[in-house]
Amino acid sequence: MEYKEDEYLMLSGIQHFKFCRRQWALIHIEQEWGENVHTVIGELMHKKVHDPYLREKRKDTIIVRALPVSSKTLGISGECDVVEFHKCQDGISLFGHRGLYSVFPVEYKKGKPKVSEEDKLQLTAQAMCLEEMFSAEIREGAIFYGETKRRELVQFSNELRKEVQEMFEEMHQYYKRGYTPKVKKTKACNTCSLKEICVPRLEKTPSVSDYIERTLKENIE
């Protein structure tokens, strides 16, 4: 199955979806957004990286920033923070450059490596887009974390690829239905930039027992 361009979802939404399906729906379906210290720092960090007019060549490596990517099979589009093209014996050809090159995506994150896999899934989705665009096989990429100032290598396993495909299929279903999941409170809610938008809606919804108690009081008065 192939999606039309007007059906494409944001590639970066997969990290929201993995973190919390309700958060993803509030942002991408209901167009809600909230800023906190985490989102502001992350945005500033990406501004430093994203310069679409800046291309570097370091010996046998070409570095491209803010590269637009998309996939008809996944129905997504977005940008890669950085894509490195390394000269190699067995790779793809690039217009205006001699030789063959391997493709190596790099994603920049403000914090430190997570226990959960939303960052890895986002990078894997980028790699799957690049594979479709360049007709190439991409086995690995990296995530650079601002807090540790280190790159973490990511192997694009079959498991990661399968989860990316299944999650975007689910996201397309939610988007088509305009479905926003109900609140499920977790510890992660404390760090969510949308907690002031999401949680109050939960608190405004009275339980059955509260409703009965309030109704009885009103009748007595």
C-alpha positions in Angstrom: 0.0 0.0 0.0 1.2 3.5 -0.8 -0.1 6.7 0.8 -0.8 10.0 -1.1 1.1 13.1 0.0 -2.0 14.7 1.5 -2.2 11.6 3.8 1.4 11.9 5.1 1.9 12.2 8.9 4.8 13.9 10.6 7.7 11.5 11.0 8.7 13.0 14.3 5.3 12.2 15.7 6.4 8.6 16.3 8.3 9.7 19.5 5.2 11.3 20.8 3.1 8.2 20.0 5.6 5.9 21.7 5.7 8.2 24.8 2.0 8.5 25.0 -0.7 7.9 22.3 -2.9 10.6 23.9 -0.1 13.2 23.7 0.4 12.4 20.0 -3.4 12.7 19.3 -3.6 16.1 21.2 -0.7 17.5 19.2 -1.3 16.0 15.7 -5.1 15.6 15.6 -6.4 18.3 18.0 -3.5 20.7 17.2 -2.7 21.3 20.9 0.8 22.3 22.0 2.5 23.3 25.2 6.1 24.5 26.0 8.2 23.5 28.9 11.9 23.7 29.7 12.5 20.4 27.8 10.8 21.5 24.6 12.5 24.9 24.6 16.0 23.5 25.1 15.3 20.8 22.4 14.1 23.5 20.0 17.2 25.6 20.5 19.5 22.6 20.0 17.8 21.7 16.8 18.1 25.3 15.5 21.9 25.0 15.8 21.9 21.8 13.8 19.3 22.7 11.2 20.9 24.8 8.5 19.6 23.5 5.2 22.1 25.7 3.3 25.1 24.2 5.2 26.9 21.3 3.6 30.3 20.1 4.7 32.8 17.8 3.1 35.4 16.3 5.5 37.8 14.1 3.6 35.7 11.2 2.4 32.5 12.3 4.2 29.7 14.6 3.0 27.5 16.1 5.7 24.0 17.3 4.9 21.8 19.1 7.5 18.0 19.4 7.6 17.5 16.9 4.8 13.8 16.5 3.9 12.7 12.9 3.8 9.5 11.0 3.1 8.1 7.5 2.5 5.1 6.5 0.4 4.9 3.1 2.1 4.8 4.5 5.6 2.9 7.6 4.7 5.2 10.1 6.5 7.5 13.0 5.9 9.9 15.0 7.9 13.6 16.1 8.2 16.8 14.4 9.3 18.9 16.5 11.6 22.1 15.3 9.9 22.8 12.7 7.2 26.4 11.7 6.6 27.5 10.1 3.3 30.7 8.1 3.8 32.7 7.1 0.8 32.9 3.3 0.5 33.4 0.5 -1.9 29.8 -0.7 -2.1 27.2 2.1 -1.8 25.1 4.6 -3.7 26.1 7.3 -6.2 25.5 11.0 -5.4 24.9 13.6 -8.1 28.0 15.8 -8.5 30.3 13.5 -6.5 32.6 10.7 -7.6 32.6 7.3 -6.1 30.1 5.4 -4.0 28.7 6.4 -0.5 27.0 4.8 2.4 24.2 6.6 4.2 24.4 7.3 7.9 21.6 9.4 9.6 22.3 11.2 12.9 19.6 12.5 15.2 20.3 15.2 17.9 18.6 15.0 21.3 19.0 17.4 24.2 19.1 15.0 27.1 20.7 11.6 27.7 19.9 8.1 26.4 16.5 6.9 27.3 15.4 3.5 28.7 12.5 3.6 26.3 13.0 3.4 22.6 11.2 6.4 21.1 14.5 8.0 20.0 15.6 4.8 18.3 12.2 4.4 16.6 12.4 8.0 15.2 15.9 7.4 13.8 14.8 4.0 12.4 11.9 5.7 10.6 14.3 8.2 9.1 16.5 5.4 7.9 13.5 3.7 6.3 12.7 6.9 4.5 16.3 7.3 3.3 16.3 3.7 2.1 13.2 4.3 0.0 14.5 7.5 -1.4 18.0 6.4 -2.3 17.3 2.7 -3.0 19.9 1.9 -0.4 20.4 -0.5 2.6 21.1 1.4 5.8 22.1 -0.8 8.7 23.0 1.8 11.4 22.9 5.4 12.5 23.5 7.4 15.6 21.8 9.6 18.2 23.9 12.5 19.6 22.8 13.4 23.2 23.5 17.0 24.3 23.8 16.0 28.0 26.5 13.3 27.5 28.0 15.0 24.4 28.3 11.5 22.9 26.9 9.6 20.0 25.0 6.4 20.7 25.1 3.9 17.8 21.7 2.4 16.7 21.4 -0.8 14.8 18.3 -0.9 12.6 17.1 -4.3 13.6 14.1 -6.1 12.1 12.3 -5.6 15.4 12.7 -1.8 15.3 11.6 -1.7 11.7 8.6 -3.8 12.4 7.5 -1.6 15.3 8.0 1.5 13.2 5.7 0.1 10.5 3.1 -1.1 13.0 3.0 2.2 14.9 2.6 4.3 11.8 -0.2 2.0 10.6 -1.9 2.6 14.0 -1.3 6.3 13.8 -2.9 6.5 10.4 -6.0 4.7 11.8 -6.2 7.1 14.7 -5.8 10.1 12.4 -8.4 8.9 9.9 -10.9 8.4 12.7 -10.0 11.6 14.5 -9.5 9.5 17.6 -7.9 10.8 20.8 -7.3 8.1 23.5 -8.6 8.7 27.1 -6.2 9.8 29.9 -4.2 7.1 31.6 -2.1 8.7 34.3 1.5 7.5 34.6 4.8 8.9 36.1 5.6 10.2 32.6 2.8 12.7 32.9 5.0 14.9 35.2 7.4 15.6 32.4 4.9 16.0 29.6 4.6 19.5 28.1 0.8 19.0 27.7 0.0 18.0 31.2 -1.8 21.3 31.9 -3.9 20.7 28.8 -4.4 17.0 29.2 -4.8 16.4 32.9 -7.4 19.1 33.7 -9.7 17.5 31.2 -9.5 14.3 33.2 -10.1 16.2 36.5 -13.1 18.0 35.0 -14.8 14.6 34.3 -16.5 13.6 37.6 -16.7 9.9 38.6 -20.1 8.3 39.0 -19.9 8.3 42.8 -19.0 12.0 42.8 -21.9 12.8 40.5 -24.4 10.8 42.8 -23.1 12.5 45.9 -23.4 16.0 44.4 -26.9 15.3 43.2 -28.0 14.0 46.6 -26.6 17.1 48.3 -28.4 19.4 45.8 -31.7 17.6 46.4 -31.4 17.8 50.2 -30.5 21.5 50.1 
